Amino acid sequence: MAAKHDRAAGELLRILGIGFGLAVVVGGVVGQGVMRTPGIVAGALPSEAWILGAWAAGGLIILIDACATVELGTSVPRTGGPYVFATRAFGPSAGTMLGWADAINYALAIAYVSVVFAEYAQRLGFGTALPIGALAILLIVCLATINWIGTRTCGHSQIIGSSIKGLGILALVMALWLAPGATQHAAATPALPPVITIAAIGTAMRAIAITYGGWNGAVYCGEEMHQPERNIVRATFGGIALVSLLYLAVNGALFHVLTRAQIAASNLPVADAATAAMGPASGKLITGLAIFSVVAICNLQIMFVSRIAFAMARNGILPSLLTRVSRSGTPRMALLCMTALAAFLASSGSYERLIAIGAPFTIGVPAITDLAAIALRFKEPDLPRPFRMPLFPLPAVVGFAVNAVLVGAIFYEDPLDSSLGVALVVAMGIATRVHAQLALRRAATA
């Protein structure tokens, strides 16, 4: 029992396997985005071939971008993900900034995903007497309780949730393919002109990139996974491949039922396709599937953000209280603090503003990770690297370039909210670094 008691000082349990890793990648990527994004992409690109090619290209770009993250995740299999990599490559100050960018991004993501859950639940008639914000907080509390129980319980719930979600979407795709073709459902939607511009490609690829967000989930729990040097590789690349195929299947099924103009005109094309194929009653089915998807993602995000806070506390950036780990493997104080922040953000009941503030970090954190992989090759050339990115440094350079362009596009589209998010990260980073330095000085003079 003594070994278990020692976990209070910051030792996590290595009890997660490849099944959890795959569930993390698939479950972390597939959510409400695939329900909404096909309409944005169809409105930007001129033909089915262009659209399907863009989704395939998005998956290929993510696979290339993943090379740097997987190299780092297998070389430094520590809990905390990109924060740990940036700290090791660039030092504590840069690592602190990236850690806060990642932590705030996840807190915002938990908030807006829980708001989506609340909106969908009320569409089905649940919790209609409660404000959106209150219902969102209720979801966060329930999922935090699952995480509180223990790592094994949380891991099993994620495997089950991701499996059911994936099978549900596959069943929907099959139902759409068995439905009559698009010509039988065509309405008086005006045809879209077959033109394409650089701006249109940028709009489509930015939306696709955000929809693929979450592919790097396996590296957040590196020291909790069995054989991370193998399982992070298999989970990340295998998960991205599965998601890419699933996204292509969803878009192909949409084109079987709806025209491109109908998809482009819809805010929720998957629901419109199901209605066209199976009648109005299918709307509740799609809403239920969407609820299940966002619950699974929110559960995962809560797990990740607690690990980021735990890793920062272990390095002295946050109070040492956050390093305490329960006997079931959960960093409970870190979990409590970060879910409280997410619940506070969710109380606003706002979706668009929350996602706009966090958008730069969804793309920006992987961009810095690409640079960290290059820097660490030169800083620690003898570091054991179970996976080495092929054609170094090309994958990391390509990944950084694509991510940097997408971050620029996000700032161009919404400079106010993007700048607000960056200002918040800088303020938190400076405050916690100053606190950490003062704590070190007090310890040295004591």
C-alpha positions as MATLAB code, in Angstrom:
seq = 'MAAKHDRAAGELLRILGIGFGLAVVVGGVVGQGVMRTPGIVAGALPSEAWILGAWAAGGLIILIDACATVELGTSVPRTGGPYVFATRAFGPSAGTMLGWADAINYALAIAYVSVVFAEYAQRLGFGTALPIGALAILLIVCLATINWIGTRTCGHSQIIGSSIKGLGILALVMALWLAPGATQHAAATPALPPVITIAAIGTAMRAIAITYGGWNGAVYCGEEMHQPERNIVRATFGGIALVSLLYLAVNGALFHVLTRAQIAASNLPVADAATAAMGPASGKLITGLAIFSVVAICNLQIMFVSRIAFAMARNGILPSLLTRVSRSGTPRMALLCMTALAAFLASSGSYERLIAIGAPFTIGVPAITDLAAIALRFKEPDLPRPFRMPLFPLPAVVGFAVNAVLVGAIFYEDPLDSSLGVALVVAMGIATRVHAQLALRRAATA';
ca = [
       0.000    0.000    0.000;
       2.986    2.333    0.497;
       3.606    2.558   -3.240;
       0.059    3.692   -3.779;
       0.370    6.312   -1.071;
       3.457    7.734   -2.828;
       1.245    8.763   -5.724;
       0.172   11.738   -3.648;
       3.540   13.233   -4.632;
       2.752   13.058   -8.332;
       2.895    9.484   -9.666;
       0.263    8.436  -12.196;
      -0.841    4.887  -12.987;
       0.356    3.159  -16.171;
      -2.875    1.324  -16.935;
      -4.007    2.566  -20.385;
      -3.507    0.553  -23.587;
      -3.824    0.780  -27.362;
      -7.623    0.558  -27.187;
      -7.710    3.725  -25.117;
      -5.212    5.382  -27.452;
      -7.350    4.748  -30.527;
     -10.479    5.817  -28.652;
      -8.738    9.031  -27.628;
      -7.845    9.958  -31.211;
     -11.135    8.938  -32.842;
     -13.270   10.158  -29.948;
     -11.333   13.405  -29.648;
     -11.697   14.297  -33.328;
     -15.175   13.129  -34.325;
     -17.837   15.364  -32.833;
     -20.160   18.207  -33.694;
     -17.694   19.467  -36.323;
     -18.499   16.762  -38.858;
     -22.183   17.582  -38.448;
     -21.656   21.254  -39.401;
     -18.452   21.612  -41.426;
     -19.522   19.824  -44.665;
     -21.836   22.768  -45.394;
     -18.979   25.277  -45.083;
     -16.708   23.231  -47.334;
     -19.435   22.618  -49.932;
     -20.136   26.346  -50.099;
     -16.466   27.169  -50.681;
     -15.420   24.587  -53.286;
     -16.897   24.124  -56.793;
     -17.471   20.372  -57.154;
     -17.766   17.055  -55.374;
     -14.276   16.086  -56.543;
     -12.775   19.245  -55.045;
     -14.652   18.737  -51.789;
     -13.732   15.085  -51.309;
     -10.179   15.909  -52.340;
     -10.035   18.655  -49.697;
     -11.167   16.265  -46.951;
      -8.584   13.691  -48.102;
      -5.900   16.392  -48.236;
      -6.846   17.478  -44.721;
      -6.262   13.961  -43.424;
      -2.941   13.727  -45.288;
      -1.765   17.070  -43.867;
      -2.670   15.927  -40.361;
      -0.714   12.690  -40.881;
       2.329   14.728  -41.922;
       1.858   17.137  -39.032;
       1.563   14.213  -36.611;
       5.113   13.037  -37.345;
       6.656   15.699  -35.104;
       4.168   15.141  -32.275;
       4.585   11.361  -32.360;
       8.382   11.660  -32.347;
       8.200   13.845  -29.256;
       5.500   11.734  -27.590;
       7.556    8.551  -27.909;
      10.831   10.277  -26.948;
       9.400   12.129  -23.941;
       6.391   10.015  -22.841;
       5.322   12.295  -20.027;
       1.873   13.488  -19.060;
       1.040   17.002  -20.268;
       1.543   16.759  -24.026;
       2.817   19.840  -25.915;
       3.551   21.710  -22.674;
       6.170   19.116  -21.775;
       7.687   19.181  -25.275;
       7.936   22.975  -25.438;
       9.474   23.156  -21.954;
      12.134   20.610  -22.851;
      12.910   22.200  -26.216;
      12.670   25.922  -25.431;
      12.845   26.240  -21.653;
      10.358   26.934  -18.851;
       9.191   30.384  -19.976;
       8.145   29.273  -23.465;
       6.764   26.051  -22.029;
       4.630   27.964  -19.547;
       3.116   30.099  -22.307;
       2.317   27.043  -24.410;
       0.974   25.205  -21.380;
      -1.457   27.999  -20.640;
      -2.436   28.250  -24.319;
      -3.253   24.539  -24.323;
      -4.968   24.549  -20.923;
      -7.118   27.598  -21.697;
      -7.972   26.151  -25.098;
      -9.224   22.947  -23.461;
     -11.142   24.864  -20.800;
     -12.821   26.883  -23.560;
     -13.476   23.708  -25.540;
     -15.123   22.013  -22.555;
     -17.269   25.103  -22.132;
     -18.502   25.426  -25.709;
     -18.933   21.674  -26.209;
     -21.051   21.523  -23.059;
     -23.106   24.454  -24.406;
     -23.690   22.465  -27.606;
     -24.830   19.529  -25.457;
     -27.284   21.785  -23.636;
     -28.708   23.155  -26.890;
     -29.161   19.666  -28.328;
     -30.664   18.308  -25.099;
     -33.257   21.069  -25.061;
     -34.157   20.274  -28.673;
     -35.148   16.828  -27.417;
     -37.134   18.370  -24.579;
     -34.681   17.742  -21.732;
     -33.886   20.479  -19.242;
     -35.965   23.091  -21.015;
     -36.690   24.834  -17.705;
     -32.976   25.430  -17.121;
     -30.797   28.107  -18.718;
     -28.340   26.823  -21.340;
     -25.413   27.680  -19.064;
     -26.834   25.744  -16.118;
     -27.423   22.630  -18.223;
     -23.887   22.899  -19.598;
     -22.465   23.069  -16.076;
     -24.493   20.004  -15.105;
     -22.807   18.001  -17.877;
     -19.351   19.170  -16.754;
     -20.091   18.111  -13.163;
     -21.269   14.658  -14.275;
     -18.218   14.039  -16.465;
     -15.845   15.407  -13.837;
     -17.334   12.858  -11.437;
     -16.472   10.032  -13.864;
     -12.911   11.346  -14.090;
     -12.767   11.752  -10.296;
     -13.545    8.050   -9.767;
     -10.342    6.960  -11.483;
      -8.228    6.667  -14.610;
      -9.363    3.145  -15.383;
     -13.043    4.110  -15.207;
     -12.446    7.180  -17.336;
     -10.467    5.148  -19.876;
     -13.149    2.462  -20.152;
     -15.874    5.078  -20.533;
     -13.926    6.685  -23.372;
     -13.442    3.382  -25.198;
     -17.153    2.591  -24.909;
     -18.210    6.105  -25.872;
     -15.936    6.344  -28.906;
     -16.969    2.875  -30.100;
     -20.685    3.634  -29.877;
     -20.190    7.016  -31.528;
     -18.180    5.553  -34.406;
     -20.656    2.722  -34.966;
     -23.555    5.183  -34.851;
     -22.021    7.380  -37.546;
     -21.219    4.329  -39.698;
     -24.837    3.171  -39.369;
     -26.014    6.619  -40.441;
     -23.678    6.568  -43.455;
     -25.044    3.176  -44.507;
     -28.630    4.409  -44.130;
     -27.881    7.437  -46.330;
     -26.263    5.284  -49.015;
     -29.323    3.011  -49.071;
     -31.629    6.024  -49.555;
     -32.759    7.310  -52.966;
     -30.250    9.486  -54.813;
     -29.919   13.255  -54.648;
     -31.984   13.892  -57.771;
     -35.105   12.581  -56.035;
     -34.590   14.979  -53.107;
     -33.510   18.026  -55.094;
     -35.409   21.149  -54.125;
     -35.485   24.619  -55.570;
     -32.035   25.428  -54.214;
     -30.134   27.566  -56.711;
     -27.058   25.986  -58.262;
     -23.696   27.258  -57.100;
     -21.311   28.691  -59.687;
     -18.395   26.347  -60.516;
     -15.634   28.787  -59.500;
     -12.768   28.586  -57.048;
     -10.484   31.140  -55.450;
      -7.529   31.066  -53.054;
      -9.785   32.571  -50.383;
     -12.343   29.793  -50.913;
      -9.663   27.119  -50.564;
      -8.446   28.811  -47.382;
     -11.969   28.883  -45.933;
     -12.513   25.208  -46.678;
      -9.140   24.019  -45.393;
      -9.383   26.071  -42.204;
     -12.765   24.513  -41.437;
     -11.455   21.037  -42.225;
      -8.332   21.532  -40.091;
     -10.422   22.565  -37.085;
     -12.714   19.568  -37.634;
      -9.646   17.296  -37.476;
      -8.579   18.969  -34.200;
      -7.926   16.566  -31.330;
      -5.784   14.089  -33.303;
      -2.862   14.528  -30.862;
      -4.765   13.246  -27.828;
      -2.619   10.165  -27.136;
       0.447   12.201  -26.116;
      -1.342   13.821  -23.184;
      -1.323   10.538  -21.267;
       2.096    9.197  -22.275;
       3.177    8.038  -18.830;
      -0.209    6.401  -18.208;
      -0.048    4.205  -21.331;
       1.530    0.779  -21.596;
       4.462    0.777  -24.037;
       4.026    4.412  -25.099;
       6.915    4.068  -27.550;
       4.691    1.735  -29.586;
       1.135    2.589  -28.642;
       1.383    6.354  -29.241;
       2.560    5.650  -32.791;
      -0.138    3.102  -33.515;
      -2.928    5.051  -31.843;
      -2.125    8.399  -33.483;
      -1.528    7.284  -37.058;
      -4.173    4.564  -36.925;
      -6.727    6.925  -35.417;
      -6.073    9.641  -38.003;
      -6.457    7.098  -40.814;
      -9.774    5.867  -39.382;
     -11.103    9.402  -38.958;
     -10.060   10.368  -42.500;
     -11.928    7.406  -43.959;
     -14.951    8.170  -41.793;
     -15.044   11.816  -42.918;
     -14.810   10.797  -46.572;
     -17.628    8.287  -46.043;
     -19.838   10.927  -44.399;
     -19.301   13.413  -47.220;
     -19.843   10.769  -49.882;
     -23.108    9.759  -48.221;
     -24.234   13.398  -48.087;
     -23.639   13.776  -51.813;
     -25.664   10.647  -52.434;
     -28.717   12.200  -50.754;
     -28.319   15.971  -51.251;
     -26.976   18.241  -53.953;
     -23.931   20.386  -53.319;
     -26.115   23.491  -53.195;
     -28.358   21.915  -50.555;
     -25.365   20.919  -48.437;
     -23.856   24.413  -48.753;
     -27.120   26.048  -47.670;
     -27.397   23.934  -44.517;
     -26.062   24.660  -41.031;
     -26.479   20.977  -40.166;
     -26.262   19.011  -43.451;
     -26.069   15.591  -41.780;
     -29.460   16.191  -40.151;
     -30.930   17.498  -43.421;
     -29.658   14.436  -45.275;
     -31.164   12.114  -42.671;
     -34.482   13.967  -42.889;
     -34.472   13.628  -46.682;
     -33.605    9.938  -46.490;
     -35.621    8.768  -43.478;
     -38.226   11.435  -42.810;
     -38.661   14.150  -40.151;
     -38.498   11.686  -37.254;
     -34.825   11.068  -38.008;
     -34.008   14.544  -36.696;
     -34.287   13.243  -33.136;
     -31.985   10.364  -34.020;
     -29.325   12.735  -35.353;
     -29.688   15.026  -32.367;
     -29.248   12.041  -30.048;
     -26.115   10.969  -31.942;
     -24.780   14.525  -31.731;
     -25.404   14.563  -27.965;
     -23.521   11.309  -27.557;
     -20.634   12.669  -29.641;
     -20.204   15.858  -27.649;
     -20.465   14.022  -24.311;
     -17.644   11.659  -25.350;
     -15.466   14.567  -26.474;
     -16.147   16.595  -23.341;
     -15.218   13.629  -21.160;
     -11.884   13.402  -22.972;
     -11.199   17.135  -22.785;
     -11.730   17.110  -19.025;
      -9.188   14.304  -18.706;
      -6.613   16.170  -20.822;
      -6.905   19.568  -19.147;
      -6.389   18.017  -15.725;
      -3.167   16.404  -17.007;
      -1.867   19.715  -18.367;
      -2.463   21.409  -15.006;
      -0.885   18.432  -13.209;
       2.251   18.643  -15.387;
       2.564   22.406  -14.849;
       2.201   21.964  -11.092;
       4.837   19.229  -11.080;
       7.253   21.735  -12.631;
       6.415   24.353  -10.011;
       4.375   26.599  -12.304;
       1.135   25.929  -10.435;
       0.680   25.135   -6.710;
       2.059   21.752   -5.624;
      -1.392   20.797   -4.328;
      -2.335   20.090   -7.948;
       0.224   17.258   -8.129;
      -1.652   15.094   -5.637;
      -2.928   11.901   -7.271;
      -5.610    9.595   -5.878;
      -5.007    5.887   -5.468;
      -7.174    5.351   -8.549;
      -4.747    7.457  -10.614;
      -6.629   10.757  -10.949;
      -4.959   14.127  -10.257;
      -8.070   15.230   -8.415;
      -7.069   18.739   -7.359;
      -5.952   19.568  -10.904;
      -9.220   18.103  -12.168;
     -11.246   20.172   -9.713;
      -9.520   23.466  -10.537;
      -9.676   23.149  -14.315;
     -13.271   21.921  -14.463;
     -14.260   24.810  -12.205;
     -12.704   27.186  -14.760;
     -14.514   25.420  -17.607;
     -17.805   25.544  -15.724;
     -17.371   29.270  -15.158;
     -16.837   29.796  -18.889;
     -19.779   27.541  -19.754;
     -22.085   29.567  -17.506;
     -22.122   32.245  -20.222;
     -24.087   29.874  -22.458;
     -22.233   31.312  -25.480;
     -20.934   29.052  -28.253;
     -19.596   31.362  -30.960;
     -17.591   33.647  -28.653;
     -15.964   30.800  -26.738;
     -14.906   28.938  -29.868;
     -13.588   32.153  -31.451;
     -11.352   32.930  -28.462;
      -9.847   29.437  -28.471;
      -9.550   28.954  -32.244;
      -5.924   30.216  -32.571;
      -4.719   27.712  -29.977;
      -6.351   24.702  -31.651;
      -3.978   25.251  -34.582;
      -1.203   27.188  -32.851;
      -0.262   24.552  -30.265;
       0.568   21.898  -32.923;
       2.547   24.567  -34.808;
       4.822   25.171  -31.812;
       5.085   21.413  -31.322;
       6.490   21.145  -34.847;
       9.193   23.666  -33.957;
       9.892   21.848  -30.679;
      10.597   18.608  -32.552;
      13.162   20.369  -34.744;
      14.773   22.191  -31.819;
      15.042   19.065  -29.688;
      16.838   17.179  -32.487;
      19.673   19.710  -32.182;
      19.454   20.272  -28.427;
      19.371   16.569  -27.504;
      20.692   14.610  -30.497;
      21.339   11.498  -28.381;
      17.820   11.345  -26.923;
      16.351    7.885  -27.682;
      13.685    8.307  -30.350;
      11.609    5.129  -30.809;
       9.871    6.886  -33.709;
      11.855    9.248  -35.910;
       9.978   11.375  -38.399;
      10.924   10.438  -41.965;
      12.695   13.007  -44.142;
      13.545   15.198  -41.133;
      12.823   18.107  -40.855;
      10.409   18.227  -43.804;
       7.243   16.942  -42.029;
       7.735   19.401  -39.161;
       8.434   22.293  -41.551;
       5.360   21.499  -43.643;
       3.230   21.097  -40.525;
       4.414   24.397  -39.084;
       3.902   26.251  -42.367;
       0.346   24.989  -42.824;
      -0.561   25.676  -39.200;
       0.971   29.156  -39.319;
      -1.081   30.049  -42.411;
      -4.245   28.791  -40.719;
      -3.515   30.777  -37.554;
      -3.022   33.871  -39.707;
      -6.362   33.240  -41.383;
      -8.058   32.906  -37.994;
      -6.640   36.243  -36.815;
      -7.620   37.884  -40.094;
     -11.204   36.640  -39.777;
     -11.671   37.562  -36.094;
      -8.825   39.747  -34.774;
     -10.693   40.862  -31.641;
     -11.518   37.486  -30.111;
      -8.228   35.944  -31.256;
      -6.258   38.767  -29.635;
      -8.342   38.445  -26.467;
      -7.364   34.782  -26.178;
      -3.682   35.544  -26.709;
      -3.774   38.381  -24.157;
      -5.314   36.024  -21.587;
      -2.586   33.425  -22.186;
       0.200   36.004  -21.920;
      -1.246   37.408  -18.685;
      -1.589   33.962  -17.097;
       1.857   32.933  -18.308;
       3.574   35.996  -16.862;
       1.686   35.761  -13.570;
       2.484   32.096  -12.993;
       6.154   32.469  -14.030;
       6.577   35.355  -11.586;
       4.882   33.277   -8.877;
       7.181   30.344   -9.601;
      10.315   32.522   -9.470;
       9.248   34.087   -6.170;
       8.579   30.650   -4.716;
      12.068   29.507   -5.724;
      13.654   32.567   -4.109;
      11.727   32.029   -0.887;
      12.802   28.393   -0.851;
      16.442   29.358   -1.435;
      16.493   31.885    1.416;
      14.554   29.720    3.869;
];
